[in-house]
Amino acid sequence: MSTRRGREIRVAVVFGGRSVEHEVSLVSARAIMDALDPERYEVVPIGITKRGRWVAAGTHSALPADPSVGGLIALAAGRKPARRSVPAIRGGARPRGSPTAIDVVFPMVHGTGGEDGAIQGLLELADLPYVGAGVLGSALGMDKALMKTVFRQAGLPIADYRVLHRHEIDRGSEGVVLAVEEAFGYPCFVKPANGGSSVGVTKAKDRQGLVEGLRLAARYDRKIIVERAIDGREIECSVLGNDDPEASVAGEIIPANEFYDYRAKYLDPGSKLIIPAGITEDQARRVRDIAVRAFQALDLCGMARVDFFLDRSSEAIFLSEVNTIPGFTPISMYPKLWEASGLPFPALVDRLIELALERHREKKRLITSYVPARNGGRGARLDKKRGGS
């Protein structure tokens, strides 16, 4: 990878955020920064607090080692870590020795504000290269209701579902419950349409469970997905690339709990990751094919983890969802699947940065200014100057 003017590439790793996945983001960011070769990269850590405050984490700060510790840890020379916030940069001032320019941004903000297109829009306005999906792909990948609409239009196999809104539940859940029962009954999954790490997700086995699940999901989002529960094995596949994406080997999750909820993902050591998944060669091929098609249907780039259910009875494959900023924690499937496919963690991070810079170069080739022809002129003139108004 070439560097700008013969120096290291400055990579801003952005993490934290006003999201229920804040703590997971800290662990992912730590892993990314540890994987960046200091001979090739200059890392610029940028944290976002749970209140939305942006902080520049200098050399005297660190990320906690596990999700149970919140925020940044400030380090005093020769002393043990002290839990206090890192001061924000005010009035355009910069810490001594801090960089003046960023070459590429690596967003590791999971969930709201990070995967919904918000931070991507900010980076587009700043004309900065960044890792991962663009504004549209991020928004579609975050909103499970719109995601499923796109999947259905693309002819991809998905389970039956219904989209509900909080105001419907607030008016009384009886009609909503009857509609779900008539559509596909129990068991069913109830989840916020916009969310991740299975926060706010429940598996309803009866009417009372459905009502409680709807109320819980409505605390996290105004839009709720109710989905027919598939009695199936949980299969995942990682996708990497821009215009020509590739899929990794498939892996299987055997959750410690009834389904792969937040506790099973990050806190309970009983969950198992089987790589490669114990499925047939034909099933593995179909999983990879559907994963790439889902990636392309949402107009994604860079990276995504694609989740599936493999029905235990019929062996039918159902596409569940796509995660556009998957976890990079020590137990996360996305990097593990690529490791099993022959791409080690540091090389994966290198490739993601290359893809971000490649996509930005492609965008810079576009004409961004148009000058209409004057009266009597033969035609309009296209101004090839980039960034002009």
C-alpha positions in Angstrom: 0.0 0.0 0.0 1.5 3.3 -1.0 1.7 6.1 1.5 1.1 9.8 0.9 4.4 11.7 0.4 6.4 8.8 1.7 5.0 8.8 5.2 2.6 6.6 7.2 -1.0 6.6 6.3 -3.0 8.4 8.9 -6.0 6.3 10.0 -8.6 7.8 12.2 -10.4 5.0 14.1 -13.7 6.3 15.3 -15.5 4.4 18.1 -18.1 4.7 20.9 -21.2 6.7 20.1 -24.7 7.2 21.5 -25.7 3.6 20.9 -26.6 0.5 23.0 -23.6 -1.1 21.4 -21.1 1.5 22.7 -19.1 -0.9 24.8 -18.8 -3.5 22.0 -17.5 -0.7 19.8 -14.7 0.1 22.2 -13.4 -3.5 22.1 -13.7 -3.6 18.3 -11.7 -0.4 18.0 -9.0 -1.7 20.3 -8.6 -4.7 18.1 -8.4 -2.6 14.9 -5.8 -0.3 16.4 -3.7 -3.2 17.7 -3.7 -4.7 14.2 -2.5 -1.6 12.3 1.2 -1.9 11.6 3.0 1.2 13.1 5.5 1.0 10.3 2.8 1.8 7.8 0.1 3.6 9.7 -0.3 6.5 12.1 -3.3 5.8 14.2 -5.6 8.7 15.3 -8.1 7.4 17.9 -11.3 9.5 18.0 -13.9 8.6 20.6 -17.6 9.5 20.8 -19.1 9.5 24.3 -22.5 8.2 25.2 -23.7 11.8 25.3 -22.4 12.4 21.8 -19.2 14.3 22.7 -16.3 13.8 20.4 -12.9 13.4 22.0 -9.4 13.0 20.6 -7.7 10.2 22.4 -4.0 11.0 22.6 -1.1 8.8 23.6 -2.2 9.1 27.3 -5.5 7.2 26.9 -6.4 3.7 26.3 -9.4 1.5 25.5 -10.7 -0.9 28.1 -10.1 -4.5 27.6 -13.7 -5.7 28.0 -17.2 -4.3 27.5 -18.0 -4.1 31.2 -15.8 -0.9 31.4 -17.4 2.1 29.8 -15.7 5.0 28.0 -12.0 5.8 27.6 -9.4 5.2 30.4 -7.0 8.1 30.9 -3.5 7.1 31.8 -1.2 9.0 34.1 2.5 8.5 33.6 3.8 5.8 36.0 0.4 5.3 37.5 -2.4 2.8 37.2 -5.2 3.7 34.8 -7.7 6.2 36.3 -11.3 6.1 35.1 -11.9 9.7 33.9 -12.9 11.2 30.7 -10.5 12.4 28.1 -11.0 16.1 27.6 -12.5 17.3 24.4 -10.7 19.5 21.9 -12.3 22.9 21.9 -12.2 25.9 19.6 -10.2 24.1 16.9 -7.2 23.6 19.2 -5.2 20.4 18.8 -3.1 18.5 21.3 0.6 19.0 20.9 1.9 16.7 18.2 -1.5 15.8 16.9 -2.0 15.3 13.1 -3.4 18.0 10.9 -4.9 15.8 8.2 -6.6 12.4 8.0 -6.0 10.0 5.0 -8.7 7.5 5.8 -11.3 6.9 8.5 -12.1 3.5 10.0 -15.6 3.8 11.6 -16.1 1.3 14.4 -19.3 2.9 15.8 -21.7 0.0 16.0 -25.5 0.7 15.8 -27.1 4.1 15.9 -25.1 6.9 14.5 -22.5 4.5 13.1 -24.2 2.0 10.9 -27.3 4.1 9.8 -25.6 6.4 7.4 -25.1 9.3 9.8 -21.4 9.2 10.2 -21.0 8.2 6.6 -22.8 11.3 5.5 -20.5 13.4 7.6 -17.5 11.8 6.1 -18.9 12.3 2.5 -19.3 16.0 3.2 -15.8 16.2 4.5 -14.6 14.4 1.4 -12.7 11.8 3.4 -12.2 8.1 2.4 -13.7 5.7 4.9 -14.0 2.0 5.4 -17.3 0.3 4.8 -20.6 0.9 3.2 -21.8 4.3 2.0 -24.7 6.4 3.2 -27.5 4.4 1.4 -26.1 1.0 2.0 -25.5 1.8 5.7 -29.1 3.1 6.1 -30.6 0.0 4.4 -28.4 -2.3 6.4 -29.5 -0.7 9.6 -33.2 -0.6 9.0 -34.3 -4.3 9.0 -37.7 -3.4 7.6 -36.3 -1.7 4.5 -33.6 -4.3 4.2 -36.1 -7.1 4.0 -38.1 -5.1 1.4 -35.0 -4.9 -0.8 -34.2 -8.6 -0.2 -37.7 -9.6 -1.2 -37.5 -7.5 -4.4 -34.2 -9.1 -5.2 -35.7 -12.6 -4.9 -33.7 -13.6 -1.9 -35.1 -16.2 0.6 -36.4 -14.5 3.8 -38.8 -15.6 6.6 -42.3 -14.2 6.9 -42.4 -11.0 8.8 -44.5 -8.0 9.7 -43.5 -4.4 10.3 -45.2 -2.6 13.2 -44.9 0.9 14.6 -44.8 2.1 18.2 -48.0 4.2 17.8 -49.9 1.0 16.9 -48.7 -0.6 20.1 -49.5 2.5 22.2 -53.1 2.4 21.0 -53.5 -1.1 22.2 -51.7 -4.4 21.4 -54.7 -6.6 20.9 -55.2 -5.9 17.2 -51.4 -6.1 16.5 -51.2 -9.4 18.4 -54.1 -10.9 16.4 -52.5 -9.8 13.1 -49.3 -11.5 14.0 -51.1 -14.7 15.1 -53.0 -14.8 11.9 -49.9 -14.2 9.8 -47.6 -16.9 11.2 -48.2 -17.5 15.0 -45.7 -18.7 17.5 -42.8 -18.8 18.1 -41.7 -15.5 16.6 -38.9 -13.1 17.1 -39.6 -9.5 18.1 -36.9 -6.9 17.5 -36.3 -3.2 17.0 -36.0 -2.5 13.3 -32.9 -0.4 13.9 -30.5 -2.0 16.2 -27.8 -4.5 16.6 -26.1 -7.1 18.9 -29.6 -8.5 19.6 -30.3 -5.7 22.1 -34.1 -5.5 22.6 -34.7 -8.8 20.8 -37.0 -11.4 22.3 -38.4 -14.8 21.2 -42.1 -14.9 21.9 -43.7 -18.3 22.4 -47.2 -17.2 23.3 -49.4 -14.1 23.4 -48.0 -12.8 26.7 -44.4 -13.1 25.4 -45.4 -11.3 22.2 -46.9 -8.4 24.2 -43.9 -8.1 26.4 -41.6 -8.3 23.4 -43.4 -5.6 21.6 -43.2 -3.3 24.6 -39.5 -3.9 25.0 -38.6 -3.4 21.3 -40.7 -0.2 21.3 -38.3 1.2 23.9 -35.5 1.0 21.4 -37.1 2.0 18.2 -40.4 3.4 16.8 -40.4 0.6 14.2 -40.6 -3.0 15.2 -40.1 -6.2 13.2 -42.0 -9.4 14.1 -40.6 -12.4 12.3 -41.5 -16.1 12.1 -39.0 -18.0 14.1 -37.1 -20.6 12.1 -36.1 -23.8 13.9 -32.8 -23.7 12.4 -29.0 -23.6 12.7 -27.4 -20.1 12.8 -25.0 -19.7 9.9 -22.8 -16.6 9.2 -20.7 -15.6 6.2 -18.3 -12.6 5.7 -18.2 -10.5 2.6 -15.3 -8.3 1.5 -14.9 -6.1 -1.6 -16.3 -3.3 -3.6 -17.5 -3.9 -7.2 -16.4 -7.6 -7.1 -17.1 -8.8 -3.5 -16.0 -12.2 -2.3 -17.5 -14.4 0.4 -15.6 -16.2 3.1 -16.1 -19.8 4.3 -19.3 -20.2 6.3 -19.4 -20.5 10.1 -21.9 -21.8 12.5 -22.9 -20.4 15.9 -24.1 -22.6 18.7 -25.4 -20.1 21.2 -25.2 -20.6 25.0 -28.8 -19.3 25.3 -31.9 -20.2 23.3 -30.8 -17.7 20.6 -27.7 -15.6 20.0 -28.6 -12.6 22.2 -26.3 -10.0 23.7 -25.3 -12.1 26.7 -24.6 -15.1 24.5 -22.5 -13.0 22.1 -20.3 -11.1 24.5 -20.7 -12.2 28.2 -21.5 -15.9 28.3 -18.4 -18.1 27.5 -20.7 -21.1 26.7 -21.4 -20.0 23.0 -19.5 -21.9 20.4 -18.2 -20.8 17.0 -17.8 -23.7 14.5 -15.5 -22.7 11.5 -16.1 -24.0 8.9 -19.7 -24.8 9.5 -20.6 -28.5 9.4 -22.8 -28.2 6.3 -22.6 -29.8 2.9 -20.5 -28.3 0.1 -23.7 -27.4 -1.8 -25.2 -25.6 1.2 -21.9 -23.7 1.8 -21.9 -22.7 -1.9 -25.5 -21.4 -1.7 -24.7 -19.5 1.5 -21.8 -17.7 -0.1 -23.8 -17.0 -3.2 -26.7 -15.5 -1.3 -24.3 -13.5 0.9 -22.8 -11.8 -2.2 -26.2 -11.2 -3.7 -27.4 -9.6 -0.5 -24.3 -7.4 -0.3 -24.9 -6.2 -3.9 -28.7 -5.8 -3.4 -28.0 -3.3 -0.6 -25.3 -1.5 -2.7 -22.7 -2.2 -0.1 -18.9 -1.9 -0.3 -16.0 -2.7 1.9 -17.3 -5.2 4.4 -20.4 -6.9 5.8 -21.4 -10.0 7.8 -24.4 -11.9 6.5 -26.5 -14.0 8.8 -28.6 -17.0 7.9 -30.9 -19.7 9.3 -30.6 -23.3 8.0 -34.0 -25.0 8.7 -33.4 -28.2 10.6 -36.3 -30.0 8.9 -36.4 -28.8 5.3 -32.7 -27.7 5.2 -34.0 -24.5 3.4 -31.7 -21.5 3.8 -33.2 -18.2 5.0 -31.4 -14.9 4.8 -31.7 -13.2 8.2 -29.9 -9.8 8.0 -26.7 -8.0 7.0 -24.4 -6.2 9.4 -22.4 -3.4 7.7 -20.0 -2.7 10.6 -19.6 -6.2 12.1 -17.8 -6.7 15.4 -14.0 -7.0 15.4 -13.8 -8.3 19.0 -11.7 -11.4 19.9 -14.8 -13.5 19.5 -16.4 -11.8 16.5 -17.2 -14.0 13.5 -16.3 -11.5 10.7 -12.5 -11.6 11.2 -12.5 -15.2 12.3 -14.2 -16.3 9.1 -11.6 -14.5 7.0 -8.8 -15.9 9.0 -10.2 -19.4 8.2 -10.4 -18.3 4.6 -6.6 -17.5 4.5 -6.7 -13.8 5.3 -5.2 -13.0 8.8 -6.6 -10.2 10.9 -3.8 -7.6 10.1 -4.1 -8.4 6.4 -7.9 -8.0 6.6 -7.5 -4.5 8.1 -5.0 -3.6 5.4 -7.4 -4.8 2.7 -10.3 -2.8 4.1 -8.3 0.4 4.1 -7.2 -0.3 0.5 -10.8 -0.8 -0.5 -11.8 2.5 1.2 -9.0 4.4 -0.7 -9.9 2.7 -3.9 -13.6 3.7 -3.7 -12.7 7.3 -2.9 -10.4 7.5 -5.9 -13.3 6.2 -8.1 -15.6 8.9 -6.7 -13.0 11.6 -7.4 -13.2 10.6 -11.1 -16.8 11.8 -11.3 -17.6 15.2 -12.8 -19.1 17.4 -10.0 -19.8 20.6 -11.9 -21.9 21.5 -14.9 -21.9 24.8 -16.8 -25.0 25.3 -19.1 -24.5 26.6 -22.6 -25.2 30.3 -23.2 -28.0 31.4 -25.4 -27.1 30.5 -29.0 -24.3 28.2 -27.9 -23.8 24.8 -29.4 -24.1 22.9 -26.1 -23.4 22.7 -22.5 -19.9 22.5 -21.1 -18.9 20.1 -18.4 -16.5 21.5 -15.9 -14.0 18.8 -14.9 -12.8 20.7 -11.9 -13.5 18.7 -8.8 -15.1 20.2 -5.8 -16.3 23.3 -7.6 -19.7 24.8 -7.0 
